[in-house]
Amino acid sequence: MAKKNGLRRQHFAGIVLGLCFGIILSSWCRHKILPCAPLAGKCCRTIHVNYHVNIAVDHLEFHNNQALPEVVVKKSNEGLDLNSYINKNDKNFLLIGVITAKKYLDTRAVAAFNTWTNSCSGTCKVIFFSSEGSTTEKEIPLVSLDGTDDSYPPQRKSLLMLKYMHDNYINNFEWFMRADDDVFVKGDKIEKFLRSVNSSVPHFIGQAGLGKKEEIGKLFLNRHENFCMGGPGILFSHTTLRHVGPHVHSCIDNLLTTHEDVEVGRCVRRYTGSSCTWAFEMQSLFYQNYKEEKGSFKTTLKDKSVRKALTLHSIKDPQQQYRIQNYLHSSHIQDLHQKELYLQREITQIEQNLGILKPTDSITRQGMMPSLTKYKPKVRDEVLTWDFLSKSIMSHRNLNPKRGINKPLKHALEDNINQVLQIMNKNARQKGRTIDYKDLWYGYRRVSPLYGADYILDLLLTYRKHKGRKMTVPVRRHAYLHQTFGEVEFIEDPSTASSNIEYKASHSPFTFSSLGQGGKSSEIIHFILPLAGKVPVFKRFMQNYEEVCLKTKEATQLHIVVFNSDSDSSSIKSLISIVGQYQKRYGGSDIEVIYADGPFARARALDLGMSQLSEDSLLFFIDVDILFDRDALFRIRYNTIKDIQVYYPIVFSQYDPSLICSDSCDNKWTNFTSDLGYWRSFGYGIVSTYKRDLISVGGLDTSIKGWGKEDVDLYTKFVESNLTLYRSIDPRLVHAFHQVICDAKLNDVQYQMCIGSKASSFGSQWQLSNIVFSIPDILYKKDERR
């Protein structure tokens, strides 16, 4: 009986195994051998549709009555070739997928690819994912995801990006990252961070979020559930992506909210059981900038949190990506210089201990230990003086001893204080305390030309203790700092190294004759010169113009606007006679005289002078008192860029020679000593612009009569426009001294401006004070009211 039962069981098992084998075999044959199209609705419920780059597949389900779409292989010739960018046979570390949109492909995406993507070259790769039909002529690795658009939030785009990375590169990378196009990623720091984490474990790393207060309870999250905030970036181990990738289509079909990062977190939690990292430190590593309303780190770039972070979000302005990269590179170079300095000092100390260096041997500047007594003056006049620092700076070097702290000094103080805090917080975790900067109470500063800058700073700090008895208390500490000058370095000027540059003879040390900009050197400069009387000064101007422009056949034209009412008939005849001589000598086409009726008005004169010129004309507004040479023409052409930039040169203004000079006074107009003149930093009358740009900002205000104000009005219009104002000292533009006569009929604003300009042209304050000191009747004048 038992034997029969055994035979029956064997027969039953054979039948079951046969049925299972038959089902498996028929299923394989149906999918591999038979075509699907004839059996639509019966055998093929899941089909494979290629991505736009013909690398990965997406799984789309169709109902029984739906016709199957044609499988089209699409080739991508936009951006970089992914097959050459990422070798399928290579094993890399990190793949970063950046979500972007069509409108940002040529701005944010390009800025990101040209900046932070280079920080992890060799260990990680970056791919930009955009909507269906996205193209770009820029050399960036781009994937156009079919079936997606640029709607926000990009839920489908984000999940399909994860699917794409899973299907194509799951075996090529240990880690994967989801990022936005407005985030800055420090690839080298992320690599260092991830090297300490086991990628074989399902990890879901980022800044944990629970939603806004008004959204709590509406995101379908349980009590202990969270999600990784998408803005600062999310990291997935390859194990996490292996679990999630095959089920992306299911996550898309079961969206519960409109938040992309919430749904990504839900998908990861459903198929891995992992939530986003709860560690508090992730808020500083994946940094979200809440301090600036519009982000981009324009005011918070030097915060300590920025230096510590792995990612920075958000950066809406693409140009800011370059600024952040430049700042981080500068900080890295600064750190390397500091390490080099430490090593130099250590080598010097070891050589002294070994007796290699004798006490009488000289030590290099970098090898000397930091000290405030490196420099030892031999006489009283060699003693270095200190400047007092607080909310302002007090210094005997300034005519006004109390001044505001300028930007270079402010940045230097910020950098030095940041370095001090880095040293103090170097082992903060082991010590269980951190020290934060609060304010500068006061300080002293001096600069030794031989050794560097010295600082004595009284710092107001905040001491925070985390271990043991926790406390937060304000403290004050003195910091004695010495900033050593580096060694002299010689680098080649990139502009002179270019083979495209044409070298021409130039006697000026201030400029290159050609900057490789093609026809710029032959572009016509239209001089617009308002004039009323001043025959001797005009004669000097024409002599200067002849030497610089006419004799050398420079591409220039001179448009002279003469006012009849402010000039007597003899003056006008003299002016016309002078112009006629040059027209006869060099031809009349390049010198034009325009007559204007009514009282002198500079704005109206400039408007008349350019009225007959085309909108593409390069204009240069000049005064009859200006002296210049050919180098100034070069800078006018190259510093004025159509639709982009306006050039406002800072000219050197001469003092009254009769007041400050004796018989031995140097009368050369290229002498720029502080005793002979000053740089007119607040003068805006001399400007170079294209007529088109001038019209775009509203043109000149011709209602302004008399002297002044029209230049400030025009400068304000340019400032408020999208044009860039390039303002720089031009050592070949000099305002020769002339007597200033302020008309009492001017309105109050113009009259005060005129008086101020007149007073500033007498002489330097040092010279005027010496004149006062030399006249006892003025210096010791008694108050007659007593």
Number of C-alpha atoms within 10 A of each C-alpha: 5 7 8 9 10 11 11 12 12 12 11 12 12 12 12 12 11 12 12 11 12 12 12 12 11 12 13 12 12 15 12 10 10 12 13 17 14 10 11 17 16 11 16 19 15 13 16 12 18 18 22 21 20 14 15 17 16 20 16 11 13 15 12 13 9 10 11 18 10 8 10 11 13 12 11 17 12 18 16 18 15 17 10 8 13 19 12 14 8 10 15 19 18 26 24 23 25 24 21 23 23 19 12 15 22 17 15 24 27 18 22 25 18 15 18 20 20 16 16 19 12 10 15 23 21 24 23 25 27 28 21 19 14 19 18 16 11 15 14 23 20 29 27 24 23 19 13 17 18 16 11 12 12 20 21 24 26 26 23 21 25 21 24 23 22 22 18 13 19 20 16 20 21 22 25 26 20 21 25 25 27 26 24 28 25 20 22 17 17 18 17 10 12 16 12 8 11 13 17 12 12 20 23 24 23 26 27 24 18 18 17 8 7 7 10 11 12 10 17 13 15 8 8 7 16 23 28 26 23 23 22 26 28 25 22 24 24 24 18 24 25 19 17 24 22 16 18 23 18 12 19 16 9 11 17 14 13 13 16 20 24 24 24 26 22 24 24 26 19 15 17 18 11 20 21 22 18 16 11 10 12 16 17 18 22 26 25 21 19 11 10 12 8 13 19 25 25 14 10 14 16 18 12 15 16 21 15 13 21 23 24 28 24 22 22 16 17 19 14 17 24 16 16 22 18 13 14 17 12 12 15 12 12 14 13 12 13 14 12 14 19 15 14 18 20 15 13 20 16 13 13 13 11 10 10 11 15 12 9 6 8 10 13 11 19 19 18 18 17 17 14 17 8 15 15 10 11 8 7 7 7 10 11 14 14 17 17 19 22 15 12 14 20 19 17 12 9 10 11 10 12 14 13 12 15 10 9 9 11 11 13 11 16 14 15 15 18 17 14 16 17 15 11 13 16 12 12 15 11 9 12 13 17 18 19 17 17 13 12 17 16 17 19 18 19 16 16 15 10 11 20 17 16 21 21 19 22 19 19 18 19 17 17 16 17 15 12 7 6 10 11 13 10 13 13 15 11 13 14 16 18 21 14 20 14 13 9 5 5 6 5 7 8 7 13 15 9 11 9 13 16 14 13 9 8 13 11 13 7 13 13 20 19 20 18 17 12 11 7 13 18 12 13 15 21 23 22 23 20 26 24 23 20 14 19 10 15 20 16 15 17 17 13 16 18 15 13 18 18 20 10 10 11 16 15 18 18 19 19 22 23 24 23 19 14 16 18 12 12 11 16 19 13 16 21 13 12 15 20 16 12 17 15 9 10 15 12 14 9 15 18 15 17 13 13 20 10 9 14 21 21 28 24 20 23 23 17 20 27 20 11 8 13 11 15 12 17 25 27 26 17 17 18 20 16 20 21 20 17 19 21 18 21 18 20 23 22 14 20 23 19 16 15 13 19 24 23 24 26 22 25 27 24 26 23 19 20 10 12 16 15 9 7 6 11 12 10 7 17 14 15 16 10 13 17 22 24 20 18 18 14 10 17 20 20 17 21 27 27 24 20 17 22 19 11 13 17 12 17 20 16 15 10 16 18 20 20 21 21 23 19 14 15 20 19 12 18 21 12 10 13 12 18 16 18 14 15 13 14 19 20 21 22 25 21 17 16 14 9 12 10 17 13 9 9 15 12 10 10 21 19 14 15 19 14 11 16 15 12 17 20 20 22 20 13 12 14 14 12 11 15 14 13 11 11 10 10 11 12 10 9 9 6 5 4 4
